[in-house]
Amino acid sequence: MAQDRVPVGEALTGLSLHPLPDGWTALTCIVLVKCLDDQGHPSWAFRTAGGMNDEELLGALTVRTDILRRRLLQDYGSP
């Protein structure tokens, strides 16, 4: 069942994020949230704030994945 959108702060009550740099304006976001479902089991929820097309979403996730992969290889790749 689709629900009406709510402000990010309301949807993620109790969580906090690092702020954007001074002078930056948020336009849209993607959020991956680890949560407990209604039966107390760990689960994942993926949400978007709209305003991002599929190509932008894929690009953002690809770049973030590549950055994380490089960092993990640097941290664990060499003894």
SEMAR-240544 format. One line per field, with one value per residue (C-alpha): residue in one letter; x, y, z. Coordinates in Angstrom, 3 decimals. Layout:
% SEMAR-240544
residu = A,...
x = X,...
y = Y,...
z = Z,...
//
This chain:
% SEMAR-240544
residu = M,A,Q,D,R,V,P,V,G,E,A,L,T,G,L,S,L,H,P,L,P,D,G,W,T,A,L,T,C,I,V,L,V,K,C,L,D,D,Q,G,H,P,S,W,A,F,R,T,A,G,G,M,N,D,E,E,L,L,G,A,L,T,V,R,T,D,I,L,R,R,R,L,L,Q,D,Y,G,S,P
x = 0.000,1.464,1.662,1.819,5.308,6.440,9.439,12.750,13.174,9.759,10.388,13.759,12.850,15.706,18.458,20.914,23.119,26.098,24.848,25.524,28.298,27.330,25.618,24.521,20.819,19.355,17.413,16.700,18.056,18.278,18.176,19.002,17.822,18.566,15.582,13.616,10.403,7.083,8.089,11.489,13.572,16.403,15.425,16.313,14.170,15.119,13.484,13.893,12.724,11.766,13.290,15.959,15.638,16.803,20.015,21.020,20.154,22.225,25.152,25.096,24.938,27.672,30.053,29.401,29.938,33.235,34.479,33.579,35.173,38.453,38.458,37.866,40.612,43.035,42.086,42.142,43.882,47.521,49.091
y = 0.000,3.350,6.020,9.771,11.242,12.737,14.981,13.076,13.986,12.553,9.351,8.779,9.767,9.142,9.054,11.833,12.662,14.900,18.236,19.494,22.066,25.707,27.233,23.883,23.223,19.709,18.821,15.105,12.040,8.285,6.532,2.947,2.234,-0.810,-1.306,-3.807,-4.919,-5.179,-8.599,-7.427,-8.936,-6.918,-5.696,-3.021,-0.219,1.852,5.228,8.175,11.743,12.052,14.342,11.833,9.822,6.215,7.190,9.587,6.966,4.298,6.708,7.759,4.174,3.051,5.831,5.185,1.440,2.040,4.394,1.874,-0.996,0.965,1.839,-1.781,-2.997,-0.437,-1.423,-5.191,-5.871,-5.587,-7.088
z = 0.000,-1.048,1.622,1.357,1.569,4.865,5.676,5.906,9.565,10.332,8.353,10.044,13.585,16.005,13.361,12.596,9.610,9.028,7.666,4.165,3.804,4.395,1.383,-0.127,-0.797,-0.708,-3.866,-3.533,-1.772,-1.721,1.624,2.551,6.078,8.192,10.439,12.445,10.772,12.578,13.929,15.189,12.366,10.761,7.327,4.766,3.364,0.312,-0.203,-2.563,-2.174,-5.825,-8.400,-9.444,-12.643,-12.969,-14.785,-11.972,-9.364,-11.109,-11.528,-7.873,-6.629,-9.035,-7.989,-4.287,-4.788,-6.609,-3.860,-1.161,-3.114,-3.439,0.254,1.261,-1.074,0.407,3.962,3.477,0.185,1.276,4.432
//
